[in-house]
Amino acid sequence: MLKNVISYGISVEEYKPYTTKNGRLRHYINFENPKNQELINLEVYRKYEVGEIFEKEMKYGYWGILYSTE
């Protein structure tokens, strides 16, 4: 049960590339949730620069987990 559609247009605070033991590159970004000022760590599909705007429409699930609407 998804609720609270959120449209994020937030500045990326931190970008962390990570290579798995199998050699796959993963991209992680950190940004502040404007609703409650908590830091969100999110896996994304491309490289972001610090200060770049992350735009995505997402929903909060029942347990407070973010889900992509795309």
Phi and psi in degrees as GROMACS dihedral restraints (atoms count N, CA, C in turn):
[ dihedral_restraints ]
;  ai    aj    ak    al  type     phi  dphi    fc
    3     4     5     6     1   -98.4    20    10
    4     5     6     7     1   144.8    20    10
    6     7     8     9     1  -145.1    20    10
    7     8     9    10     1   171.9    20    10
    9    10    11    12     1    54.4    20    10
   10    11    12    13     1    76.8    20    10
   12    13    14    15     1   -69.1    20    10
   13    14    15    16     1   126.9    20    10
   15    16    17    18     1  -118.7    20    10
   16    17    18    19     1   132.6    20    10
   18    19    20    21     1  -108.1    20    10
   19    20    21    22     1   108.9    20    10
   21    22    23    24     1   -88.7    20    10
   22    23    24    25     1   132.7    20    10
   24    25    26    27     1  -136.6    20    10
   25    26    27    28     1    66.3    20    10
   27    28    29    30     1  -111.6    20    10
   28    29    30    31     1   146.7    20    10
   30    31    32    33     1   -76.9    20    10
   31    32    33    34     1   133.1    20    10
   33    34    35    36     1   -73.0    20    10
   34    35    36    37     1   126.5    20    10
   36    37    38    39     1   -90.1    20    10
   37    38    39    40     1   -31.5    20    10
   39    40    41    42     1  -152.2    20    10
   40    41    42    43     1   140.8    20    10
   42    43    44    45     1  -121.7    20    10
   43    44    45    46     1   130.8    20    10
   45    46    47    48     1  -131.1    20    10
   46    47    48    49     1   111.7    20    10
   48    49    50    51     1   -80.1    20    10
   49    50    51    52     1   147.1    20    10
   51    52    53    54     1  -142.3    20    10
   52    53    54    55     1   131.6    20    10
   54    55    56    57     1  -105.4    20    10
   55    56    57    58     1   125.6    20    10
   57    58    59    60     1   -73.6    20    10
   58    59    60    61     1   171.5    20    10
   60    61    62    63     1   -66.0    20    10
   61    62    63    64     1   -18.4    20    10
   63    64    65    66     1   -91.5    20    10
   64    65    66    67     1     2.6    20    10
   66    67    68    69     1    88.2    20    10
   67    68    69    70     1     9.2    20    10
   69    70    71    72     1   -85.9    20    10
   70    71    72    73     1   136.1    20    10
   72    73    74    75     1   -88.9    20    10
   73    74    75    76     1   126.7    20    10
   75    76    77    78     1  -114.0    20    10
   76    77    78    79     1   145.5    20    10
   78    79    80    81     1  -114.7    20    10
   79    80    81    82     1   129.8    20    10
   81    82    83    84     1  -126.6    20    10
   82    83    84    85     1   138.4    20    10
   84    85    86    87     1  -125.2    20    10
   85    86    87    88     1   154.4    20    10
   87    88    89    90     1  -119.3    20    10
   88    89    90    91     1   136.8    20    10
   90    91    92    93     1  -151.0    20    10
   91    92    93    94     1   160.7    20    10
   93    94    95    96     1   -89.3    20    10
   94    95    96    97     1   132.0    20    10
   96    97    98    99     1   -72.8    20    10
   97    98    99   100     1   120.0    20    10
   99   100   101   102     1   -69.0    20    10
  100   101   102   103     1   -18.5    20    10
  102   103   104   105     1   -74.3    20    10
  103   104   105   106     1   -42.2    20    10
  105   106   107   108     1  -135.5    20    10
  106   107   108   109     1    10.7    20    10
  108   109   110   111     1    60.9    20    10
  109   110   111   112     1    22.5    20    10
  111   112   113   114     1   -84.5    20    10
  112   113   114   115     1   150.9    20    10
  114   115   116   117     1   -83.0    20    10
  115   116   117   118     1   127.5    20    10
  117   118   119   120     1  -107.1    20    10
  118   119   120   121     1   128.0    20    10
  120   121   122   123     1  -105.9    20    10
  121   122   123   124     1   120.3    20    10
  123   124   125   126     1  -132.7    20    10
  124   125   126   127     1   133.9    20    10
  126   127   128   129     1   -81.3    20    10
  127   128   129   130     1   130.9    20    10
  129   130   131   132     1  -125.6    20    10
  130   131   132   133     1   170.4    20    10
  132   133   134   135     1   -98.0    20    10
  133   134   135   136     1     1.2    20    10
  135   136   137   138     1  -147.4    20    10
  136   137   138   139     1   168.2    20    10
  138   139   140   141     1   -76.1    20    10
  139   140   141   142     1   136.9    20    10
  141   142   143   144     1  -118.5    20    10
  142   143   144   145     1   148.9    20    10
  144   145   146   147     1   -94.8    20    10
  145   146   147   148     1   149.0    20    10
  147   148   149   150     1   -62.6    20    10
  148   149   150   151     1   130.1    20    10
  150   151   152   153     1    95.7    20    10
  151   152   153   154     1   -15.7    20    10
  153   154   155   156     1   -68.9    20    10
  154   155   156   157     1   149.6    20    10
  156   157   158   159     1   -84.7    20    10
  157   158   159   160     1   126.0    20    10
  159   160   161   162     1   -96.4    20    10
  160   161   162   163     1   114.3    20    10
  162   163   164   165     1  -115.2    20    10
  163   164   165   166     1   122.1    20    10
  165   166   167   168     1  -159.8    20    10
  166   167   168   169     1   141.5    20    10
  168   169   170   171     1   -96.3    20    10
  169   170   171   172     1   121.2    20    10
  171   172   173   174     1  -133.1    20    10
  172   173   174   175     1   164.9    20    10
  174   175   176   177     1  -126.4    20    10
  175   176   177   178     1   149.9    20    10
  177   178   179   180     1   -92.2    20    10
  178   179   180   181     1   128.4    20    10
  180   181   182   183     1   -81.8    20    10
  181   182   183   184     1  -176.1    20    10
  183   184   185   186     1   -59.0    20    10
  184   185   186   187     1   -39.5    20    10
  186   187   188   189     1   -94.1    20    10
  187   188   189   190     1    12.4    20    10
  189   190   191   192     1    85.3    20    10
  190   191   192   193     1    14.9    20    10
  192   193   194   195     1   -88.5    20    10
  193   194   195   196     1   137.6    20    10
  195   196   197   198     1   -80.1    20    10
  196   197   198   199     1   135.8    20    10
  198   199   200   201     1  -127.1    20    10
  199   200   201   202     1   140.0    20    10
  201   202   203   204     1   -75.8    20    10
  202   203   204   205     1   143.6    20    10
  204   205   206   207     1   -92.4    20    10
  205   206   207   208     1    -4.7    20    10
